[in-house]
Amino acid sequence: MGRDRQEEKFIRMTTRPVGGLVTSLAVPSIISMLVTGFYNLADTFFVGQINTQSVAALGIVFSYMALIQAIAFYFGQGSGNYISRALGRRRTDDAAAMAATGFFSAFLAGVLIALSGWLLTDPLLRLFGSTDTILPYAREYFRYILPGTPFIMCCFTMNNQMRQQGNALLSMVGIASGALLNIALDAALILGLGMGIRGAGIATTASQVFSFFVMLALCGRRGGIRIRFRNFKPAWSRYVEINAGGLPSLARQGLMSLAAICLNQLASEYGDASVAAFSVVTRVAMLASAAMIGYGQGFQPVCGFNFGAGRFDRVRAAFRHSVVVSTVYCLVLAVLGWLFAPGIVRVFRSDDAEVIRIGTEVLRYQCLSFPLTGMVVMSNMYLQNIRRTVPAVIMATARQGLFFIPALFIGRALWGFLGVEIAQAVSDLLAFALSIPLTLTALRTMDRG
């Protein structure tokens, strides 16, 4: 039965019209991304009922969350990209061994990271940009996040593996179940029981553990590869493949963590309200990007399967379609974000005028460049899935590292706080310019890859 399901999936992925295929695969990913985005906003909303320092604490710990997500995406995308190509070549045993290697490697890495974080809590939080007034709230939240680290990392790993196999719907169920539980626990623990920032940390860890077991139970359904310890066969060749497919994600997500640290460090010089404002805008931007990234996640398995099967014409068609759809979406949201920026920020800290003022400015500057991010994100996903490691890493590092971090410091030196506020918009413009030659070259020469 499993072989029959996999054969049906191969035929569907390599013969159905690419526009409808990408959209059908993207819908579950979009829903799961939106649910996760709404969870992040709900988390910020509930914590915002405490005080400005608690909202700022979420921004501080976001650097850690981005770091473990980077490592999880390294294992998840690296193994997932290989799995989709292996299934496109009908090599199921190779795919199963790679799935186990990515999963168990992520879990072991999560355990080591959590132990290190527990031993170095205060130095890490200060490195992430915490001030003396934010530190007690960040410490309390962080200590409850740490035990969930291995489970959070495995959730991201399984999510990527399941999507790359074309099982985005099952992945959505696992991610969404945890996110919805998190929202419910936030309301119960923060508002109902008055546990403050501690309740937010407990809610996050409990929901991620729940999501872990749901996804583990679902990953073998619908012709998917089941995670089995007996398939865990660490080998240098497998880690080479994980590195080739996962390094762009590690670079992108890792630099997101470093960028968050730099942003918090610079914003903290202008007060807790500045850190809180950037924390709010970051989560709003994540929600705005959710559907666009979800659409890209629908493109990825189509790209991987057809690249593995040698159907390069379908890969090109799927890429063009995805860029057009994502750009139109980003343009619409940019207009809405500009118009309603003050009201959006006010939802989270209605009694802090300084947070509202700064957050409105930052959000509007980001809206100026948001329509360009569709091309940037799709280019990175395309290059990563066809195993163009070097240009994929360059593209992955561009938006949050190669351009954003220098833009922060150069902008601050030239224009003070205004330079910090516009850094993301400048970075987006430069990343868009870089994506064009890298992507066009890869599209023209794909059959030689």
C-alpha positions in Angstrom: 0.0 0.0 0.0 2.8 2.4 0.9 4.6 1.8 -2.4 1.3 2.4 -4.3 0.8 5.6 -2.5 4.3 6.8 -3.3 3.8 5.9 -7.0 0.5 7.8 -7.1 2.3 10.8 -5.5 5.1 10.6 -8.0 2.7 10.7 -11.0 0.7 13.6 -9.4 3.8 15.6 -8.7 5.3 15.2 -12.2 2.2 15.4 -14.4 -0.4 17.8 -12.9 -0.5 21.4 -14.1 2.1 23.2 -11.9 -0.1 26.2 -10.9 -2.9 24.2 -9.4 -0.4 21.7 -7.9 1.6 24.4 -6.2 -1.6 26.0 -4.9 -3.0 22.7 -3.6 0.2 21.9 -1.7 0.5 25.5 -0.5 -2.9 25.8 1.1 -2.1 23.6 4.1 1.3 25.3 4.6 -0.3 28.7 4.4 -2.9 27.7 7.0 -0.2 26.3 9.4 2.0 29.4 8.8 -0.9 31.7 9.5 -1.9 29.8 12.6 1.7 30.0 13.9 1.7 33.7 13.0 -1.5 34.3 14.8 -0.1 32.4 17.8 2.9 34.7 17.9 0.6 37.8 17.8 -1.7 36.3 20.4 1.4 35.5 22.6 2.4 39.2 22.2 -1.1 40.4 22.9 -1.5 38.4 26.2 2.0 39.3 27.4 1.3 42.9 26.4 -1.4 42.9 29.2 1.5 42.6 31.7 3.9 45.5 30.9 6.3 46.9 28.3 9.2 45.0 29.8 7.4 41.7 29.3 6.8 42.5 25.6 10.5 43.5 25.3 11.4 40.1 26.9 9.7 38.3 24.1 11.9 40.2 21.6 15.0 39.3 23.6 14.2 35.5 23.7 13.2 35.7 20.0 17.0 35.7 19.3 17.2 32.2 21.0 14.1 30.9 19.2 15.5 32.1 15.9 18.8 30.3 16.7 17.3 26.9 17.5 15.0 27.3 14.5 18.0 27.9 12.3 19.6 24.6 13.4 16.3 22.7 13.1 15.8 24.1 9.6 19.4 23.0 8.8 18.5 19.4 9.6 14.9 19.6 8.3 15.5 21.4 5.0 18.8 19.5 4.4 17.2 16.1 4.9 13.9 17.2 3.4 15.4 18.4 0.1 17.3 15.1 -0.2 14.1 13.1 0.6 12.1 14.9 -2.1 14.8 14.2 -4.7 15.2 10.6 -3.6 11.4 10.0 -3.9 11.5 11.7 -7.3 14.2 9.0 -8.3 12.1 6.3 -6.5 14.7 5.5 -3.9 12.5 5.1 -0.8 15.1 3.4 1.4 17.5 6.3 1.0 14.7 8.7 1.9 13.9 6.7 5.0 17.5 6.7 6.2 17.8 10.4 5.6 14.5 11.2 7.5 15.8 9.3 10.6 19.2 11.0 10.4 17.8 14.5 10.2 15.3 13.8 13.1 17.5 12.2 15.6 20.4 14.6 14.9 18.1 17.5 15.6 16.9 16.0 18.9 20.5 15.4 20.1 21.5 19.0 19.1 18.5 20.3 21.0 19.4 18.6 24.2 23.0 20.0 24.1 21.7 23.5 23.3 19.2 23.4 26.2 21.8 22.4 28.7 24.2 25.1 27.5 21.4 27.7 27.7 20.6 26.7 31.3 24.2 27.1 32.4 24.7 30.5 30.6 21.2 32.1 31.0 22.1 35.6 32.2 25.2 36.1 29.9 23.1 34.9 26.9 20.2 37.2 27.7 22.5 40.2 28.0 24.2 39.2 24.7 20.7 39.1 23.1 20.2 42.8 24.2 18.5 42.6 27.5 18.6 45.7 29.8 18.7 45.5 33.6 14.9 46.2 33.7 14.1 43.6 31.1 16.4 40.9 32.4 14.1 39.5 35.2 11.2 39.0 32.8 13.4 37.6 30.1 15.1 35.2 32.5 11.8 33.8 33.8 10.4 33.3 30.3 13.7 31.8 29.0 14.0 29.2 31.8 10.6 27.7 30.9 11.5 27.7 27.2 14.7 25.7 27.6 13.2 22.3 28.4 11.2 22.4 25.2 14.2 23.0 23.0 14.6 19.4 21.6 10.9 19.1 21.0 10.7 22.5 19.2 13.7 21.6 17.0 12.2 18.2 16.1 8.8 19.9 15.2 10.6 22.2 12.7 12.6 19.2 11.3 9.5 17.0 10.8 7.6 20.0 9.4 10.2 20.5 6.7 10.5 16.7 5.9 6.7 16.2 5.7 6.3 19.3 3.4 9.0 18.2 1.1 7.3 14.8 0.7 4.1 16.6 -0.4 2.3 16.0 2.9 1.7 19.6 3.9 -1.8 18.9 5.1 -0.5 16.5 7.8 2.2 18.9 8.7 -0.4 21.6 9.1 -2.4 19.5 11.5 0.7 19.0 13.7 1.7 22.6 13.7 -1.8 24.1 14.1 -2.7 21.8 17.0 0.2 23.0 19.0 -0.4 26.6 18.1 -4.0 26.5 19.1 -3.2 24.8 22.4 -0.6 27.6 23.0 -3.2 30.3 22.5 -5.6 28.6 24.9 -2.9 28.1 27.5 -1.7 31.7 27.2 -5.2 32.9 28.0 -5.6 30.5 30.9 -2.2 30.9 32.5 -1.5 34.6 31.9 -5.0 36.1 32.3 -6.9 33.4 34.2 -4.3 32.3 36.7 -2.2 35.5 36.7 1.1 33.7 36.1 2.6 36.5 34.0 5.5 35.9 31.7 6.1 32.5 33.4 2.7 31.4 32.1 3.8 32.3 28.6 6.9 30.2 28.9 5.0 27.2 30.2 2.3 27.5 27.5 5.0 27.5 24.7 6.8 24.5 26.0 3.7 22.4 26.7 2.2 23.1 23.3 5.4 22.3 21.5 5.7 18.9 23.3 2.1 18.2 22.3 2.8 19.2 18.7 5.9 17.0 18.7 3.9 13.8 19.5 1.1 14.7 17.0 3.5 15.2 14.2 5.5 12.0 15.1 2.3 10.0 14.9 1.3 11.6 11.5 4.6 11.6 9.6 4.2 8.1 8.2 0.6 8.6 6.9 -0.4 9.1 3.2 2.7 7.5 1.8 5.0 9.5 3.9 8.3 8.3 5.5 7.9 7.1 9.0 10.6 8.1 11.6 12.2 4.8 12.9 15.3 4.6 15.1 16.4 1.5 13.1 16.8 3.7 10.1 19.1 6.1 12.0 22.4 5.3 10.2 24.7 8.3 10.6 27.1 8.5 7.8 29.4 11.2 6.4 27.7 11.1 3.0 24.3 11.8 4.6 25.6 14.8 6.5 27.2 16.1 3.4 23.8 16.0 1.7 22.2 17.6 4.8 24.8 20.3 4.7 24.3 21.0 1.0 20.5 21.3 1.4 20.4 22.8 4.9 23.3 25.3 4.9 21.2 28.0 3.2 18.5 27.6 5.8 21.1 27.6 8.6 22.7 30.8 7.2 19.3 32.5 6.7 17.8 31.6 10.1 21.1 31.9 11.9 21.7 35.4 10.6 18.1 36.2 11.6 19.1 35.4 15.2 22.3 37.5 14.9 20.3 40.3 13.3 17.8 40.2 16.2 20.6 40.4 18.6 22.1 43.4 16.8 18.7 45.1 16.6 18.0 44.5 20.3 21.4 45.8 21.3 21.0 49.0 19.2 17.3 49.5 20.1 18.0 49.1 23.9 20.2 52.2 23.7 16.9 54.2 23.1 14.9 52.6 25.9 12.7 49.6 26.7 9.9 51.1 24.5 12.1 50.8 21.5 12.8 47.1 22.2 9.1 46.5 22.7 8.2 48.3 19.5 10.6 46.3 17.4 9.3 43.1 19.1 5.7 43.9 18.1 6.6 44.8 14.5 8.7 41.7 14.1 5.7 39.5 15.0 3.4 41.6 12.7 5.9 41.2 9.9 6.1 37.4 10.5 2.3 37.1 10.2 2.4 39.2 7.0 5.1 37.0 5.5 3.3 33.7 6.6 1.1 33.2 3.6 3.9 34.1 1.2 6.3 31.7 2.8 3.6 29.1 3.0 3.1 29.4 -0.8 6.8 29.0 -1.3 6.6 25.8 0.8 4.0 24.6 -1.7 6.5 25.3 -4.5 9.4 23.4 -2.8 8.1 19.8 -3.2 7.1 20.5 -6.8 10.5 21.9 -7.5 12.3 19.0 -5.7 10.3 16.2 -7.3 10.5 17.5 -10.8 14.1 18.4 -10.5 14.8 14.9 -9.4 12.8 13.5 -12.3 14.5 15.8 -14.8 11.4 17.8 -15.6 13.2 21.2 -15.7 10.4 22.8 -17.8 8.0 22.2 -14.9 10.5 23.6 -12.4 10.8 26.8 -14.4 7.0 27.1 -14.8 6.4 26.5 -11.1 8.9 29.2 -10.1 7.5 31.9 -12.4 4.0 31.1 -11.1 5.1 31.3 -7.5 6.9 34.6 -7.9 3.9 36.3 -9.5 1.4 35.1 -6.8 3.7 36.0 -3.9 4.5 39.5 -5.3 0.9 40.4 -5.8 0.1 39.2 -2.2 3.0 41.2 -0.7 1.9 44.4 -2.6 -1.7 44.2 -1.2 -0.5 43.7 2.4 2.1 46.5 2.1 -0.7 49.0 1.2 -2.9 47.8 4.1 0.0 47.8 6.5 0.9 51.4 5.7 -2.7 52.6 6.0 -3.5 50.9 9.3 0.0 50.8 11.0 -1.0 52.9 14.1 -4.0 50.7 14.9 -2.1 47.5 14.4 0.6 48.5 16.9 -2.0 49.9 19.4 -3.6 46.5 19.7 -0.6 45.2 21.6 0.4 48.2 23.9 -2.6 50.6 23.8 -1.4 52.5 27.0 2.2 53.2 25.8 2.3 56.1 23.4 6.0 55.7 22.8 5.7 52.1 21.7 2.9 53.1 19.3 4.8 56.0 17.8 8.0 54.0 17.2 6.2 50.9 16.1 4.1 52.8 13.5 7.2 54.3 12.0 9.1 51.0 11.8 6.1 49.2 10.3 5.6 51.8 7.6 9.2 51.7 6.6 9.0 48.0 6.2 5.9 48.2 4.1 7.8 50.3 1.5 10.0 47.3 0.6 7.7 44.4 1.4 6.5 43.9 -2.2 10.1 42.9 -3.1 10.3 40.1 -0.7 8.3 37.6 -2.8 11.1 37.4 -5.4 13.7 37.2 -2.7 12.1 34.3 -0.8 11.1 32.3 -3.9 14.6 32.7 -5.3 16.2 31.4 -2.2 13.8 28.4 -2.0 14.4 27.6 -5.7 18.2 27.7 -5.5 18.1 25.6 -2.3 15.9 22.9 -3.8 18.0 22.4 -6.9 21.1 22.1 -4.8 22.9 25.3 -6.0 24.4 25.6 -2.5 26.7 28.6 -3.0 24.2 30.9 -4.6 21.5 29.6 -2.3 23.7 30.5 0.8 24.4 33.9 -0.7 20.7 34.5 -1.3 19.8 33.2 2.1 22.2 35.5 3.9 21.4 38.6 1.9 18.2 39.9 3.5 19.0 39.3 7.2 22.8 39.3 7.2 24.8 40.4 4.2 22.8 43.6 3.9 20.7 44.0 7.1 23.3 43.9 9.8 25.6 46.4 8.0 22.6 48.6 7.2 21.8 48.7 11.0 25.2 50.0 12.0 25.9 52.2 9.0 22.3 53.7 9.2 22.7 54.4 13.0 26.1 56.0 12.4 24.7 58.3 9.6 21.1 59.0 10.8 20.9 57.8 14.4 17.7 56.0 15.3 16.1 56.7 11.9 18.9 54.6 10.4 17.9 51.6 12.6 14.3 52.0 11.6 14.9 51.9 7.9 17.6 49.2 7.9 15.2 46.4 6.9 13.8 48.4 4.0 17.3 49.1 2.7 18.2 45.4 3.1 15.2 44.2 1.2 15.9 46.5 -1.8 19.5 45.3 -2.0 18.5 41.6 -1.6 16.0 42.0 -4.4 18.7 43.4 -6.7 21.0 40.5 -5.9 18.3 37.9 -6.5 17.8 38.7 -10.1 21.2 37.8 -11.6 21.6 34.7 -9.3 18.2 33.3 -10.2 18.3 34.0 -13.9 21.6 32.3 -14.2 20.3 29.2 -12.4 17.2 29.1 -14.5 19.2 29.2 -17.8 21.7 26.6 -16.7 19.5 24.3 -14.6 19.8 21.2 -16.8 23.6 21.3 -16.3 23.2 21.2 -12.4 
